[in-house]
Amino acid sequence: MRGGLRYIIALIIAGFSFVTYYCKRSTNEVTGEVQHVDMTAEQEIALGLQAAPEMAQQYGGLHPDRQAAARVEEIGQLLVRSTKASQTPYKFQFHLLADENTINAFALPGGQIFITAGLLKNLRTEGQVAGVLAHEIGHVVGRHSAEQVAKSNLTQGLTGAAAIAVYDPDRPSTAAAAAATAMVAKLVTMRFGREDELESDRLAVDFTAQAGYNPEAMVQVMQILEQTGGGSRTPEFMSTHPNPGNRIGEIQKAIATEFPQGLPAGLKP
């Protein structure tokens, strides 16, 4: 009876997790993709604004060079104005972080976008900066954070259900099975993360060109990341980010698909 009750509880938890996840669907106005999300755009904006000061502090705060920070903001806002990002409810702001050693850029939900001075000083052209910022805009308009929250809730629910189903207090070894189940859930979440990165790269190809920049600058960014060690040494299977070498191929495919007759003339490098 005790085991049967555990299975019933596990099935109820798993069923609730599936129903909650699959009933929350919306069509992304930029990508046209049907997504499972747990938050409204307003909630994403509020969450990003709330987290922004703490995230900035982790990188030494904002950079004191106001001219450089203003240029980052200018490039970012040009990308927004020139693309469908301007038609979304998100409130985009672009921040230059003081950290000179860390090579990173990231986006919070709702439009708060950050680039470290460590990455910026390694970029050689305005188009490369635009490529980085366009990629982060892609995360925001792709609603990747909201998707990750929904997916995390689903995997946590299923992991909890599995742990309840397999655990037996008279057989402690079943705890190892529960731990293995948790690892599988983590790997699934990582896979979603890699797909988000590649989608952001594809969106950035469109966004950079629409703003007048050559999207091939994104290939140069990936090469810079490889040269500076900005890409993770961790095997891709265990990483949320595809390695730069693999991303180069995907970016080149996206450029060829978007511009089968070749890139327009006059794009800024």
C-alpha positions as CSV (number, residue, x, y, z in Angstrom):
1,M,0.0,0.0,0.0
2,R,2.8,2.4,0.9
3,G,4.4,1.9,-2.4
4,G,1.2,2.2,-4.3
5,L,0.4,5.5,-2.6
6,R,3.8,6.9,-3.6
7,Y,3.1,6.0,-7.2
8,I,-0.3,7.7,-7.1
9,I,1.2,10.9,-5.6
10,A,4.0,10.8,-8.2
11,L,1.5,10.5,-11.0
12,I,-0.6,13.4,-9.6
13,I,2.5,15.6,-9.4
14,A,3.7,14.7,-12.8
15,G,0.2,15.2,-14.3
16,F,-0.2,18.6,-12.7
17,S,3.3,19.6,-14.0
18,F,2.4,18.6,-17.5
19,V,-1.0,20.3,-17.5
20,T,0.4,23.5,-16.0
21,Y,3.2,23.7,-18.6
22,Y,1.2,22.8,-21.7
23,C,-1.8,25.0,-20.9
24,K,0.3,28.1,-20.8
25,R,0.9,28.9,-24.5
26,S,1.4,32.1,-26.4
27,T,2.6,33.0,-29.8
28,N,5.8,35.1,-29.9
29,E,5.0,38.3,-31.8
30,V,8.6,38.6,-33.1
31,T,9.5,35.0,-33.9
32,G,6.0,33.6,-34.6
33,E,7.0,30.7,-32.3
34,V,4.4,29.1,-30.0
35,Q,5.9,29.1,-26.6
36,H,5.1,27.9,-23.1
37,V,5.7,30.8,-20.7
38,D,4.7,31.5,-17.1
39,M,5.2,35.3,-17.1
40,T,3.6,38.3,-18.8
41,A,5.8,40.8,-20.5
42,E,5.2,43.2,-17.6
43,Q,6.4,40.6,-15.1
44,E,9.5,40.1,-17.2
45,I,10.2,43.8,-17.2
46,A,9.7,44.1,-13.5
47,L,11.9,41.1,-12.8
48,G,14.7,42.5,-15.0
49,L,14.6,45.9,-13.4
50,Q,14.7,44.4,-9.9
51,A,17.7,42.1,-10.7
52,A,19.7,44.7,-12.7
53,P,21.5,46.5,-9.8
54,E,22.6,43.3,-8.1
55,M,23.8,41.8,-11.4
56,A,25.8,45.0,-12.2
57,Q,27.3,44.9,-8.7
58,Q,28.7,41.4,-9.4
59,Y,30.8,42.9,-12.2
60,G,32.1,45.9,-10.2
61,G,29.1,48.1,-11.0
62,L,28.7,50.4,-14.1
63,H,31.8,51.6,-15.9
64,P,32.8,55.2,-15.1
65,D,33.6,56.0,-18.8
66,R,30.3,57.8,-19.6
67,Q,31.3,58.3,-23.2
68,A,31.9,54.6,-23.9
69,A,28.7,53.7,-22.0
70,A,26.7,56.2,-24.0
71,R,28.1,54.7,-27.3
72,V,27.0,51.2,-26.2
73,E,23.5,52.6,-25.4
74,E,23.4,54.4,-28.8
75,I,24.3,51.3,-30.7
76,G,21.8,49.3,-28.8
77,Q,18.9,51.7,-29.3
78,L,19.7,51.9,-33.0
79,L,19.2,48.1,-33.2
80,V,15.9,48.4,-31.3
81,R,14.6,51.2,-33.4
82,S,15.5,49.4,-36.7
83,T,13.9,46.1,-35.8
84,K,10.8,44.4,-34.5
85,A,12.2,44.8,-31.0
86,S,10.7,48.3,-31.1
87,Q,7.3,46.8,-31.5
88,T,7.5,44.8,-28.3
89,P,6.5,46.1,-24.8
90,Y,10.1,45.6,-23.5
91,K,12.0,48.6,-22.2
92,F,15.5,48.2,-23.5
93,Q,18.5,49.7,-21.7
94,F,22.2,48.9,-22.4
95,H,24.8,49.0,-19.7
96,L,28.6,48.9,-19.8
97,L,30.0,47.1,-16.8
98,A,33.2,48.0,-15.1
99,D,34.8,44.5,-15.1
100,E,37.9,44.7,-17.3
101,N,38.8,41.1,-16.9
102,T,35.6,39.1,-17.5
103,I,34.6,38.6,-21.1
104,N,30.8,38.4,-21.0
105,A,27.5,39.9,-22.2
106,F,24.1,38.9,-21.0
107,A,20.4,40.0,-21.0
108,L,17.9,40.0,-18.1
109,P,14.2,39.5,-18.8
110,G,12.4,42.6,-20.1
111,G,15.3,44.4,-21.8
112,Q,18.1,45.1,-19.4
113,I,21.3,44.3,-21.4
114,F,24.9,44.3,-20.1
115,I,28.3,44.0,-21.7
116,T,31.6,43.9,-19.7
117,A,34.5,46.3,-20.4
118,G,36.5,43.1,-20.7
119,L,34.6,42.0,-23.8
120,L,34.2,45.5,-25.2
121,K,37.9,46.2,-25.3
122,N,38.4,43.1,-27.4
123,L,35.9,44.1,-30.0
124,R,37.5,46.0,-32.9
125,T,34.5,47.4,-34.9
126,E,31.2,48.9,-34.2
127,G,29.6,46.1,-36.1
128,Q,31.1,43.6,-33.7
129,V,29.6,45.5,-30.7
130,A,26.2,45.6,-32.6
131,G,26.4,41.8,-33.1
132,V,26.9,41.2,-29.4
133,L,24.1,43.5,-28.4
134,A,21.8,42.1,-31.2
135,H,22.3,38.6,-29.8
136,E,21.3,39.8,-26.4
137,I,18.2,41.6,-27.8
138,G,17.4,38.2,-29.4
139,H,17.2,36.6,-26.0
140,V,14.8,39.3,-24.7
141,V,12.4,39.2,-27.7
142,G,12.7,35.5,-27.9
143,R,11.4,35.4,-24.3
144,H,14.0,32.8,-23.4
145,S,14.0,33.7,-19.7
146,A,10.3,33.2,-19.5
147,E,10.6,29.9,-21.3
148,Q,13.3,28.8,-19.0
149,V,11.2,29.5,-16.0
150,A,8.4,27.4,-17.4
151,K,10.7,24.6,-18.4
152,S,12.4,24.6,-15.1
153,N,9.1,24.4,-13.3
154,L,8.2,21.4,-15.5
155,T,11.4,19.5,-15.0
156,Q,11.4,20.2,-11.2
157,G,7.9,18.8,-11.0
158,L,8.8,15.7,-13.0
159,T,12.0,15.2,-11.1
160,G,10.1,15.5,-7.8
161,A,7.5,13.0,-9.0
162,A,10.2,10.5,-10.1
163,A,12.0,10.9,-6.8
164,I,8.8,10.1,-4.9
165,A,8.1,7.1,-7.1
166,V,11.5,5.4,-6.8
167,Y,12.4,6.2,-3.2
168,D,12.1,3.5,-0.7
169,P,13.1,4.2,2.9
170,D,13.9,0.5,3.4
171,R,16.3,0.6,0.4
172,P,18.5,3.8,0.6
173,S,20.2,2.9,-2.7
174,T,17.1,4.3,-4.4
175,A,18.3,7.8,-3.5
176,A,21.0,7.3,-6.1
177,A,18.3,6.7,-8.7
178,A,16.6,9.9,-7.7
179,A,19.9,11.8,-8.1
180,A,20.4,10.3,-11.5
181,T,16.9,11.5,-12.5
182,A,17.8,15.0,-11.3
183,M,20.9,15.0,-13.5
184,V,18.9,14.0,-16.6
185,A,16.5,16.9,-15.9
186,K,19.5,19.2,-15.7
187,L,20.9,18.0,-19.0
188,V,17.5,18.6,-20.6
189,T,17.5,22.2,-19.3
190,M,21.0,22.7,-20.7
191,R,19.9,21.5,-24.1
192,F,17.2,24.2,-24.1
193,G,19.8,26.7,-23.3
194,R,21.9,25.9,-26.2
195,E,18.9,26.1,-28.6
196,D,18.2,29.6,-27.2
197,E,21.7,30.7,-27.9
198,L,21.5,29.6,-31.5
199,E,18.1,31.2,-32.0
200,S,19.5,34.5,-30.6
201,D,22.4,34.2,-33.1
202,R,19.8,33.8,-36.0
203,L,17.8,36.8,-34.8
204,A,21.0,38.8,-34.5
205,V,21.8,38.2,-38.1
206,D,18.5,39.8,-39.1
207,F,18.8,42.6,-36.5
208,T,22.3,43.7,-37.4
209,A,21.6,43.9,-41.1
210,Q,18.3,45.8,-40.5
211,A,20.3,48.4,-38.5
212,G,22.9,48.8,-41.3
213,Y,25.6,46.5,-39.9
214,N,27.3,43.6,-41.6
215,P,26.2,40.4,-39.8
216,E,29.5,38.8,-40.7
217,A,30.9,40.8,-37.8
218,M,29.2,38.2,-35.6
219,V,31.6,35.5,-37.0
220,Q,34.5,37.8,-36.1
221,V,33.1,38.0,-32.5
222,M,33.1,34.2,-32.3
223,Q,36.7,34.1,-33.5
224,I,37.6,36.7,-30.9
225,L,36.0,34.6,-28.2
226,E,38.0,31.6,-29.3
227,Q,41.2,33.5,-29.4
228,T,40.7,35.1,-26.0
229,G,39.5,32.0,-24.3
230,G,36.0,33.5,-23.9
231,G,34.4,30.2,-25.0
232,S,33.9,27.6,-22.4
233,R,36.4,24.7,-22.2
234,T,33.5,22.4,-21.0
235,P,32.3,19.9,-23.6
236,E,29.3,21.3,-25.4
237,F,27.0,18.5,-24.2
238,M,27.5,19.7,-20.7
239,S,27.3,23.4,-21.4
240,T,24.4,25.9,-22.0
241,H,26.4,27.7,-24.6
242,P,27.5,26.1,-27.9
243,N,31.2,26.6,-28.4
244,P,32.2,29.5,-30.6
245,G,33.4,27.3,-33.4
246,N,30.1,25.5,-33.7
247,R,28.3,28.9,-33.6
248,I,30.3,30.2,-36.5
249,G,28.9,27.5,-38.8
250,E,25.3,28.3,-37.7
251,I,25.8,32.0,-38.1
252,Q,27.1,31.5,-41.6
253,K,24.1,29.3,-42.5
254,A,21.8,32.0,-41.2
255,I,23.5,34.6,-43.3
256,A,23.3,32.5,-46.4
257,T,19.6,31.7,-45.8
258,E,18.7,35.3,-45.1
259,F,20.7,36.7,-48.0
260,P,20.8,34.1,-50.8
261,Q,21.9,36.7,-53.3
262,G,24.6,38.1,-51.1
263,L,24.7,40.8,-48.5
264,P,23.4,44.3,-49.4
265,A,26.0,46.9,-50.3
266,G,27.0,49.6,-47.8
267,L,26.7,47.7,-44.5
268,K,28.9,49.0,-41.8
269,P,31.7,46.5,-40.7
